[in-house]
Amino acid sequence: MVAPLGLPLFRSITNLEGLMVRHSLAVVISLIVSIGCNTTQAQLNLEVAFPNLSFSRPVDFQHSGDGTNRLFVVEQAGLIRVFENAPTVQTTSVFLDIRDRVNSSGNEEGLLGLAFHPDYKNNGYFFVNYTANPPRRTIIARYKVSKTNPDVADKSSEEIFLTFSQPFSNHNGGQITFGPDGFLYIGTGDGGSGGDPQGNGQNRSTMLGKILRIDVDSEQSGKKYAIPSDNPFAGNALGYMEEIYAYGLRNPWRFSFDPETGWLWAGDVGQNLWEEVDVIQKGKNYGWNIMEGFHCYSPSSGCDTSGLVKPIVEYDHNAGISITGGHVYRGQRVPELFGAYIYGDFGSKRIWSLRFDGNGLAVNAEIIPANAGVPLSSFGIDENRELYLCSFDGKVYRFTPTTTRLPGDENFLPKGLMLEQNFPNPVRAHEDALTTFNFFLPTAADISIVLCDIVGREVGIIFKGFLAGGRHSVKYSLAWLPTGSYSYSLSSAGVRINRQLQLLR
């Protein structure tokens, strides 16, 4: 089932419920285009980021945040490799080898996650998430870098912080990451098999099917960690796990925080029909196994959806079979993706960009079509917030740059029409909300730069008139606008270039 514009069937939670419940998101995008700014996203291309390097089943990509700009790739069997962040890099070093401790016999088992402590530069601590056997279980452990070589970890330094049983070999989650609050967030699957036979997703007395949150810098009740005091079930007398931050998840395969908004984005793998993207909030119930996406999982028996948080978007198995959650793009190489959540599907190899205004309105666009991408196992970012994609073909990819002018190169003159990303972006509404738009005209021309809201309705004219060829700059205040996501476009002689911006408090 393919919707107009060649996009797969999507559904989105939105304030336009009468429209969106009945139609695919692709249809909504086609309607948006006729309203004002062109909010559809052109297809992009991928390139191998490090042509001389290959990996075995890479499942995670991280940087250490210590200013060294090094990169770390996690191999599922139990290896972490470290290397220089340069396209010409020739070799990697083994940072940690715990293959003797990791059980990777199941397709979804192994060393699945890596997170560097926010103060790694000073304390040398990092955490891993892996499955072990026997008995089958998940282990969250802390290691420390060696004292003599920053590219080698001390294998003997392992301290196990948390462990819990896994009844089956699949749905192990695996993501771990430190939030902006300094706490460690842990994604767990529902325990596996199919359909959540043990009901773990809705059972708050188990850690399975959850996002957990712990304080690894404190100890409490004989444990190596403490429960943050504002965890939703901290101190409860009902037997609920105090580590729970959110629940009702099937298998959250990759989640990340947007460094600008602080939102926690997750891709939750579906059962037989629907894959979904969620924004995770404290204490909320995301529906599994009552619901799969927007739908009752067992419609014949009915379901009570009251109190359940629906996804931002879903897609069916005509579009893909296994979602891989990504990141909100905050880099510079591909300015038209700035502020969009980038995610993909392992099976169909599609990749999408998703924009969400925080009030229920979402716009989704396919940027890599079916089978034009790679078997996508994970996303990651470097210290410059540039985005990378891990693939089971053994390579790490990135999007090809779409600008012809490098930042800081004031003397470079592009050959054609060019619109730079506005600066600053995001724009802070609590200041004067003034931002600058730089652009280049190859010849004298009539141009227009218009501002639109997230659904493509024109809300303002930034500039309209005749200009000589050359580089130009326009300042514009957004102080009169409500906070949220916007797009802007430069049009001249039938050519249109689109960019996005964020207005934040």
N, C-alpha and C positions, 0 to 999 in steps of 0.2 A: 504494500500500500504506500504510494508515494504522493505527497501533497504537491500543490503548485510550487513553482520555483525549483523543483527537483529536490526539495527537502523532505526528510522522513517525518512520519507522523509524530508530533509532539503535543503535549498538553501542559498548560501552565496555570498555576494558581494566580489569580489576578482580580482586581476590582471590576474588570469587565466580564463578570462571571457569565452573563447571559450569552456573550459571544464566545468566550474561550471554552466553556464546558462543551460546546457543540462542535468546535472547529479545531483543526490543528494549528499550532503556532506558526507554521509556514504560511497558512492562509492569512493569519493576522498580520504577518510581516508584509504580505503582498498588498493588503489594504493600507498599511502604514505608508508605503512608498508613494501612494497617490495623494497623501495628505500634505506632505511637506518635504523635509530633508529625506534623502535616500538613506535609510538606516540599515539596508542590507549590507552584508559584509562580503567583499570579494574573496575568492579563494586564494589561499596563500600556498607557499611551497616550503618543503622541509629540506635541510641539508645535514649531512653528517658533521657533527660539531668537532669531533676529534678523529680524523680519518685513519690515524695510525694505531688506534686503540680498539680492542674488542673485549667483550665481557661474556661471561656465561650466566644466562638467565638473570640479568640485572633487574632488581626489584625496588631499589630506592636510590635516590640521588640527593646528596646533602653538601653543604659547606660548613666549615667549623666556626665561622663568625669571629675569627681571631685576627682578621686583617691580613692574613697570608694569601687569601684568594685561592687556596687549594680546594680541590673537589674530591668527593668521596662517593664511590659507587658500591652498593651492597649487592653481592651475588648470593642467590638463594641458598646455595649449598652451605654457606657459612663463612664467606670471605668478605672483607671490606678492603677495597683498593683505593689508594690515594694518588693524586697526580696533579700536575701543574695545570692551571686554567689557561691553556693556550692551544689554538688549533694545531700547532706544529708539534705538540708534545709527542714523544716517541714511546715512552714506557710508563708503567704504573709501578707502585710499590705496594706490598701487602701490609696494610695497616693493622689488621686483626684477622687471625685464622682460628675459628672455633668450630671447624667442621666436625671435630671429634665430640662436640657437645650438642650439635644441632641435628635434629631429625628432619630431613628433607625428602623422605620417601614418598609422601603424598604430594600431589601436584600443587596444593596450596599450603604446604608446610615448608619450614625452613627458617633461615634468618630473614626476617621480613621488615624490620624497621630500625632506624638509626636516628638519634637526636643528640645534638651537642648541648651541653649545659650552657645557659646564657653567659656564665662567667668562665667559659672553657679556657679563655686566654690565660686566666690566673690559676684555676684549679685543675685543669686538664681532665675533667670528668665528661664522659659521654655515656649514653644509655642505648641498649639494644633490646629488641623484641624478637624472640625466637621460640620455636617449638622444639620440645625435647621428648625423649622416649627411652625406656619405660619409666613410669606410666606416661601416657600421652598427656602433655601439658604445655601451657604457654609460660614463658619465663621473661620477666622484665628485669634486666641486670644492668649494673653500673660498672664501667671499666675506667681506667685512667691511662693517659698517655705515658710512655716511658720517660724516665728522667734524662736519658742520653740522646734520644732521637725523636724529633717531633713527628716523624712519619711512621712511627711504630708504636703500637699500644702495648701495654703490659698485660699479657694474657692472664697472669697470675693474680691480677688485681680484682677479679670479678667479685662483686657483691650482689646477691640476689635480693631485689627489693620486693618483688611480687611474683606469685605463681598461682595459676588456677588450672583446673583440669579441662581437657578437651575431649568430649565424648566421641567425636568423629574426626577424620583427617582434614575435612574441608571447613570453610568459613572460619578462618582464624583471625580475620582482621589483619592487624600487623602494624598499622601506623602508630608512631609515637612522635610527639612534637611538643615543644615548650610554647605555651601561650604568652601573650603580652603581659599576663599577670605573673609570669615566672613559674607557674605550675606545669607539671607534666601531664599531657593529655594522651590517653591510650584508647585505640579503637579495637573493639572485640567483636567477632562474629557471633552468630547465634548458637554455635556448637556444631553445626554441620548436619549431615544427611540431607534431607529435603523437606521443605515445609515447616521447619522448626518443630520436630516431633516432641521435644521436651518442653515446648512453650517458654523458652528462655528469653525471647525478645520482650515479653510482657512481664516476666518474673523479676521483680526488683530485689529478690533475695539471692540472685546470682550475678556474676560479673559478665556473663555472656550476653551478646546482643546490645552492647552499650558503648557509650563514650565515657571513660573514667577520667577522673582528675585527682592528682595527688600532689602533695608538697614534699619534694625529695630533699629539701634543705632542713627539715625538722624531723624529729622522731616522736612517736606517740604510741602509748599502750603496747610497748614492747616491739613495735614495728620500726623498720628503717625509714618510714615515711609518716607523714601526718595527714589528717583529713582537713582540707581547707574549711574554715568555719562557715563559709557561705555555700558549701556544697548543698544541693537541694535536700539530701537526706541525712545530713550531718546530725548526729545525736538522736536519731529517731529511735523509737521503742517498738517498731513493728518488724524488726528483723531485716530491713532493707539494707543493702550494701551501701555504706556511707561513701564509698569511692565513686558512686554513680554521679555523672554530670548530666547525661541524657540517655534515653533508652528507646526500645522499640525499633532497633536496627537489625537488618539481616546480615550484611557483611560489608561494613564501610571500608571500601578499598580506596584509600587515600583521602585524607582531609588536610586542610591547611587554613591558616589565618591570613586574612587580608591585612597587611601592615598599616593601611590607611584607615579602614573602617573598624578593624578589630573583629569583623564577622568571621565565624568558623564555617567554612564550606566543606561539604562531604559528598562523595559519590557513593551511593549504596547499591550494591549489586542485587538485582532482582532474582525471582524464582524462575518462572517459565515465560512470563509475558512482559514485564515492565521493569526498566531501569530508571533510577531517579537521582536527582540532585537536591540536596537539602542544605539549608542554613541552620546550623545547630544552635539551639538556645538552651540555657541552663534549666534543668528540671522538666523539659518537654518530652512528650511521647511521640515517636515518629511512626507508630502504627503497626509494625511487623509483629506477628503474623496475622493481625486483623485485616490489614490492608497491604497491598502490593502497589506502590505508586498511589494513584488516586482511587484505586479500585478495591472492592472487597476481595480478599484473597479467596474466600469460599462463598461466593454470592448465593449459592443454593441454600446455605444455612443462615444467610443474613449476617449483618455485622453492625455493631454500634460504633460509629465513628466520632462520637462526641468526645471532645478533649484531645483528639489526635491532630498532630501537625502534618499538613499535607506538603508534598514536595514543592520546590520552586518550578521545576519542569520534570517531565517523564518522557521516555521514548520507548516504543515497542520493539519487539524482536525482529521486525522487518528492517529496523535501522541499526541494530546491534544486539549483542548477546551478553556483554559484560562490561559495565562502566568502569572507567579509570578516572578517579577524581583528580583534579588539578590544582591550579593556583589562579588567583586574580593577578593579571599581568601588570607589573609596575616598572617595567624596564624601558629602554629607549630604542632598541633595534627595530621594533615594529610598532610605531606610534598609534596606528589605527586600532590596535588591540588594547591600548592602555585603559585600565579600569574594568576590563571584561574578565569574567571567570572562564578559563580555558580548560576544557576536559575532553575526553575521548572514549572510544570503545575499543577494547582489545580485539574483538572478533571482526567487526566490519572495518576497522582501521579509520573510521571517521573521527574528525575532531570538530568541536563546536566552540563558539564564543557566546557567552551568556551575560546579559546585562540585567541587573535587578535594582529597582529603586528603593527597596526596603519596605515598601507599602503594598506589596502584592503584585506589582506589574513587572513582567519579565519579557525580554526580547532576546530570542535565540537565533543564531545563524551558523550554518555549516561553513567551515573554512577549509577543511580538507575532506573531499568526498570519499565515498566508499571505495576501499581497496587502493586509494591513492596515498594512504598513510603507511603506518607500520604497526606490527603487533605490539601495541602500547601497553607497557606494564606499569609505568610510573612517570610522574612529572617531578621536576625539582628546579630550584633556583640557585644562582650563585650569589656572591656578596653584592653584586650590582643589580640584583633582582631580575636578571635575565633568565628566561625560561628554557628548560631542557626537557627532553623526552627520552626515557629509557625504552628500549625495544628488545623483544626476545630474539631478534635477529643478531643480537650481540653488540649493537651500536647505540650510541647516544646521539640524538638529533636536536636541532633547533630550527626555528623559523628563519628563512632567509630575510635579510634586512630589506626594507621597502623604501628607505630614504636614500637619496643620492648625495647627501651632504653629511659629513661627519660632525658631531657636536664639537664646537670650538674652532672649526675650520672656517673662519670668516671670509677667506679669499676664494673659496671654492664656488664656482658658478654652475648650477645645474643646467642641463640642456633644455628642460621643459618646465612646465608649471609645477610649482612645489609649495606645499603647505606644511609648515613645521607644527609640532605639538605645542599648544599654548603653554606659557610659563608665567607664574607657577601653576602646576596642576598636580594634585587637587587645589582648588581655590578655596581659601578660608573665608567663610561668610562673616565671621566675627571681626575681620579686619575691614579694609575698604573694598574687598572682593574685586580688586583690580587685577586683570590678567592681560598678557601681551600675546598677540597673534603675529607671527612672522611668516612671510610668504615671498615667493620669487615669481616674476613674470618674465618670460623669454622675450616678449615684445610688448609694446603699448597695447592696452586692451581695456574694454569695459569688464568690470568684475563685480561680483557680489559675494559677501560672506554672511551667511545667515545662521542663526542659532535656533535649535529645535529641542523639544523635550524628548524623553526616552521613547515615545511612541511616534515621533516624527512630525509633530505639529510645530510649525514655525512660531517662535515666541519672541524673536527679536532680529533686527538687522544690525550686524556688527559694522559693516561697511558696504557701500554701494556707490560706484562711480567709475570714472576713467582715470587710469594711471599709466605712467610711462613704464617701459621695461626696466627691470632691475629688482633689487631686494627692497621690501617694504615692511613696515611695522605699524600695527594698530593696537592701541590700548583700549580696553573696554571694561566697564564695571558690571559685575553680576550681582551687586548688592540688593537689587530689587527682586531677585528671584528666590524661590524657596530652595532649600538644599536638595540635592539629588544628582542624578546622572543626566547629562545633556550631550547632544552632538552638534557639530558645526561643520559647515561645508563651504568650500571656495569653488565658485563656478566662473568659468571664462571660456568663451568660444566653444561651447558645447562640452567642455571637459569639467568634471566635478571631482573634487577630492574631499573625503570625509575624515573627520577626527572626532574623538570623544573627550569629554572633560567631566570632572567631578566637582561639585560645590558642597563643601562640608562645613559643619560647625566646628 
